[in-house]
């Protein structure tokens, strides 16, 4: 919702300001310039990204308009799940969560936490690490730390390709706007025998191409790429919180202390207060 509101403010400010300057809105309607800039930009995106990454970009871009990917409530849910898993392991042994780990989507335990199940990276990190524990592998805490760190860094690198591609596209739009403007000027030069009004309209149409390129760069695609970076950073912190809690639990710390290690890792916007965690865990 905030993303849509931001775009309304950006476009509204531009159009209102243009109107205050007695601008002719009809001149801004230039389908050919839009086709050149937007079409060339999308074409360059297809060229520079593999099909799998392109699908991820489309999916992530749609998700930007669906609200925050992480919040205090989601963090509380994940902390509650970790606490419940740790208590179950302490009480009934590691084998008690074998079925939950092997098929988390069908797990009665995990299905109580839909936000967690919706985060496939978090599900993979938690379940794969618990599988190692179930296998009885003699893996020491520092080795477990290295293994989870590698997985988190690989996930971050993979996610970074998405925002990186959008940033590259944003940087390309001003240049594509210049291309559209130059082509418009070429058209205008071919009308030198026409009246000044006709030539002036052609020049104005050419400048719309530059306007479109700059607007798409700094007002649309660039902000989307930056918001995507913030979302990925929040997701990394969620993964690091799971890692911190698992490491603490692997060192035989009580479940409540283990999840506190995870809570401390979270960003301020997503971090629940100590008392909020206490209230949630008491219910469990």
C-alpha positions as CSV (number, residue, x, y, z in Angstrom):
1,X,0.0,0.0,0.0
2,X,2.8,2.4,0.9
3,X,4.5,1.7,-2.4
4,X,1.4,2.7,-4.3
5,X,1.0,5.8,-2.2
6,X,4.6,6.8,-2.9
7,X,4.1,6.5,-6.6
8,X,0.9,8.6,-6.4
9,X,2.9,11.3,-4.6
10,X,5.7,11.2,-7.2
11,X,3.4,11.3,-10.2
12,X,1.0,13.7,-8.6
13,X,3.7,16.2,-7.7
14,X,5.1,16.1,-11.2
15,X,1.8,16.6,-12.9
16,X,0.5,19.2,-10.5
17,X,3.7,21.2,-10.9
18,X,3.5,20.9,-14.7
19,X,0.0,22.2,-14.6
20,X,1.0,25.1,-12.3
21,X,3.5,26.1,-15.0
22,X,0.6,26.2,-17.5
23,X,2.0,23.1,-19.3
24,X,0.0,21.4,-22.1
25,X,-0.8,17.9,-20.9
26,X,-1.6,16.9,-24.4
27,X,2.1,17.2,-25.3
28,X,3.0,14.6,-22.6
29,X,0.9,11.9,-24.4
30,X,3.6,10.5,-26.7
31,X,3.0,6.7,-27.2
32,X,6.0,6.4,-29.5
33,X,8.4,7.8,-26.9
34,X,7.0,5.5,-24.2
35,X,7.4,2.6,-26.5
36,X,11.0,3.4,-27.3
37,X,12.0,3.9,-23.7
38,X,10.0,1.3,-21.9
39,X,10.2,-1.3,-24.7
40,X,14.0,-0.9,-25.0
41,X,14.4,-1.1,-21.2
42,X,12.3,-4.3,-20.9
43,X,14.2,-5.8,-23.9
44,X,17.6,-5.0,-22.2
45,X,16.3,-6.7,-19.0
46,X,15.4,-9.8,-20.9
47,X,18.9,-9.8,-22.5
48,X,20.8,-9.4,-19.3
49,X,18.9,-11.9,-17.1
50,X,18.5,-15.6,-17.3
51,X,14.9,-16.9,-17.5
52,X,14.9,-18.2,-13.9
53,X,16.1,-14.8,-12.6
54,X,13.6,-13.0,-14.8
55,X,10.7,-14.9,-13.2
56,X,12.1,-14.1,-9.7
57,X,12.2,-10.4,-10.6
58,X,8.6,-10.4,-11.7
59,X,7.5,-12.3,-8.6
60,X,9.5,-10.0,-6.3
61,X,8.2,-6.9,-8.0
62,X,4.6,-7.9,-7.6
63,X,5.4,-8.7,-3.9
64,X,6.5,-5.1,-3.3
65,X,2.9,-4.0,-3.7
66,X,1.5,-6.5,-1.3
67,X,2.8,-5.0,1.9
68,X,5.7,-5.6,4.2
69,X,7.4,-8.9,3.9
70,X,8.6,-8.9,7.5
71,X,7.2,-7.3,10.7
72,X,7.2,-7.7,14.4
73,X,4.2,-10.0,14.2
74,X,6.0,-12.3,11.7
75,X,9.1,-12.2,13.9
76,X,7.0,-13.2,16.9
77,X,5.6,-16.1,15.0
78,X,9.0,-17.4,14.0
79,X,10.3,-17.0,17.6
80,X,7.3,-18.9,18.8
81,X,7.9,-21.7,16.3
82,X,11.6,-22.0,17.3
83,X,10.6,-22.1,21.0
84,X,8.0,-24.8,20.4
85,X,10.5,-26.9,18.3
86,X,13.2,-26.6,21.0
87,X,10.8,-27.5,23.8
88,X,9.6,-30.5,21.9
89,X,13.2,-31.7,21.3
90,X,14.1,-31.1,25.0
91,X,11.0,-33.0,26.2
92,X,10.6,-35.8,23.7
93,X,14.0,-36.0,22.0
94,X,15.2,-35.1,18.5
95,X,13.3,-37.9,16.8
96,X,10.0,-36.3,18.0
97,X,10.3,-33.7,15.2
98,X,11.4,-36.1,12.4
99,X,8.1,-36.1,10.6
100,X,7.8,-32.3,10.9
101,X,11.2,-31.7,9.4
102,X,10.8,-34.2,6.6
103,X,7.5,-32.7,5.4
104,X,7.1,-29.2,6.9
105,X,4.2,-28.3,4.6
106,X,2.1,-31.2,6.1
107,X,3.4,-30.8,9.6
108,X,0.7,-30.1,12.2
109,X,3.3,-28.1,14.1
110,X,4.6,-25.9,11.2
111,X,1.2,-25.4,9.8
112,X,0.3,-23.3,12.8
113,X,2.9,-20.8,11.5
114,X,1.8,-19.8,8.0
115,X,4.2,-16.8,7.7
116,X,7.1,-19.1,8.4
117,X,6.0,-21.7,5.8
118,X,5.7,-18.8,3.3
119,X,9.4,-18.0,3.8
120,X,11.0,-20.9,1.9
121,X,14.6,-19.8,2.8
122,X,13.7,-19.9,6.5
123,X,12.0,-23.3,6.1
124,X,15.0,-24.7,4.3
125,X,17.6,-23.3,6.8
126,X,15.7,-24.6,9.8
127,X,14.7,-28.0,8.5
128,X,18.0,-28.8,6.9
129,X,19.9,-28.0,10.1
130,X,17.5,-30.0,12.2
131,X,18.0,-32.9,9.8
132,X,21.7,-32.9,10.6
133,X,20.8,-33.1,14.3
134,X,18.4,-36.0,13.6
135,X,21.1,-37.8,11.7
136,X,23.2,-37.8,14.8
137,X,26.1,-36.3,12.9
138,X,28.9,-35.4,15.2
139,X,29.0,-31.8,14.0
140,X,30.3,-29.2,16.5
141,X,28.7,-25.8,17.0
142,X,31.4,-23.9,15.2
143,X,31.0,-26.2,12.2
144,X,27.3,-25.7,12.3
145,X,27.9,-22.0,12.4
146,X,30.0,-22.1,9.3
147,X,27.5,-24.3,7.4
148,X,24.6,-22.0,8.1
149,X,26.6,-18.9,7.4
150,X,27.5,-20.3,3.9
151,X,23.8,-21.0,3.2
152,X,22.7,-17.5,4.3
153,X,25.4,-15.8,2.3
154,X,24.5,-17.9,-0.8
155,X,20.9,-17.0,-0.4
156,X,21.8,-13.3,0.0
157,X,23.9,-13.4,-3.2
158,X,21.0,-15.0,-5.0
159,X,18.6,-12.4,-3.8
160,X,21.0,-9.6,-4.6
161,X,20.9,-10.5,-8.2
162,X,17.3,-9.5,-8.3
163,X,17.7,-5.9,-6.9
164,X,21.0,-5.7,-8.9
165,X,19.2,-6.3,-12.2
166,X,16.6,-3.7,-11.4
167,X,19.3,-1.2,-10.4
168,X,21.1,-1.8,-13.7
169,X,17.8,-1.3,-15.5
170,X,17.2,2.0,-13.7
171,X,20.6,3.2,-14.6
172,X,19.9,2.4,-18.3
173,X,16.7,4.4,-18.5
174,X,18.2,7.9,-18.7
175,X,20.4,6.8,-21.6
176,X,17.4,5.2,-23.3
177,X,15.5,8.5,-22.8
178,X,18.3,10.3,-24.6
179,X,18.1,7.7,-27.5
180,X,14.3,8.5,-27.7
181,X,15.1,12.2,-27.6
182,X,17.7,12.0,-30.4
183,X,15.3,10.1,-32.6
184,X,12.7,12.7,-31.9
185,X,15.1,15.4,-32.9
186,X,15.9,13.5,-36.1
187,X,12.2,13.5,-36.9
188,X,11.9,17.2,-36.2
189,X,14.9,18.0,-38.5
190,X,13.0,16.2,-41.3
191,X,10.2,18.8,-40.8
192,X,12.2,21.9,-41.2
193,X,10.0,23.0,-44.1
194,X,6.9,22.8,-41.8
195,X,5.6,25.7,-39.8
196,X,7.3,26.5,-36.5
197,X,4.3,25.1,-34.6
198,X,4.8,21.7,-36.1
199,X,8.6,21.7,-35.5
200,X,8.0,22.9,-31.9
201,X,5.6,20.0,-31.3
202,X,8.1,17.5,-32.6
203,X,10.9,18.9,-30.4
204,X,8.5,18.8,-27.4
205,X,7.7,15.1,-28.2
206,X,11.4,14.4,-28.3
207,X,12.0,15.9,-24.9
208,X,9.3,13.7,-23.5
209,X,11.5,10.7,-24.2
210,X,14.2,12.2,-21.9
211,X,11.6,13.0,-19.3
212,X,10.3,9.4,-19.4
213,X,13.8,8.0,-19.0
214,X,14.8,10.2,-16.1
215,X,11.4,9.6,-14.3
216,X,11.6,5.8,-14.7
217,X,15.1,5.8,-13.3
218,X,14.8,8.1,-10.3
219,X,11.0,7.9,-9.6
220,X,10.0,4.3,-10.4
221,X,12.5,1.6,-11.0
222,X,15.3,3.0,-8.8
223,X,13.1,3.2,-5.7
224,X,11.7,-0.3,-6.3
225,X,15.2,-1.7,-6.5
226,X,16.1,0.1,-3.2
227,X,13.0,-1.2,-1.5
228,X,13.8,-4.7,-2.7
229,X,17.3,-4.3,-1.1
230,X,15.7,-3.4,2.3
231,X,13.4,-6.4,2.1
232,X,16.3,-8.7,1.4
233,X,18.2,-7.3,4.3
234,X,15.3,-7.9,6.6
235,X,15.1,-11.5,5.3
236,X,18.7,-12.1,5.9
237,X,18.3,-10.9,9.5
238,X,15.4,-13.4,9.9
239,X,17.7,-16.2,8.7
240,X,20.5,-15.0,11.0
241,X,18.0,-15.0,13.9
242,X,17.2,-18.6,13.2
243,X,20.9,-19.4,13.0
244,X,21.7,-17.7,16.3
245,X,18.8,-19.6,18.0
246,X,19.9,-22.9,16.6
247,X,23.5,-22.4,17.6
248,X,22.5,-21.4,21.1
249,X,20.3,-24.5,21.4
250,X,23.1,-26.7,20.0
251,X,25.2,-25.5,23.0
252,X,22.5,-26.9,25.4
253,X,21.1,-23.6,26.3
254,X,17.4,-23.6,27.5
255,X,14.8,-22.9,24.8
256,X,13.9,-19.5,26.2
257,X,17.5,-18.4,26.2
258,X,18.1,-19.8,22.7
259,X,15.3,-17.8,21.1
260,X,16.5,-14.7,22.9
261,X,19.8,-15.0,21.0
262,X,17.7,-15.0,17.8
263,X,15.6,-12.0,18.9
264,X,18.7,-9.9,19.5
265,X,19.8,-10.3,15.9
266,X,16.6,-8.8,14.3
267,X,16.5,-5.3,12.9
268,X,14.7,-2.7,15.1
269,X,11.7,-2.4,12.9
270,X,11.1,-6.2,13.0
271,X,12.3,-6.9,16.6
272,X,9.6,-7.5,19.2
273,X,10.2,-6.3,22.7
274,X,11.3,-8.8,25.4
275,X,7.9,-8.5,27.1
276,X,6.1,-9.2,23.9
277,X,8.1,-12.4,23.4
278,X,7.3,-13.4,27.0
279,X,3.6,-13.0,26.4
280,X,3.7,-15.1,23.3
281,X,5.8,-17.9,24.8
282,X,3.6,-18.1,27.9
283,X,0.7,-19.1,25.7
284,X,2.8,-22.0,24.4
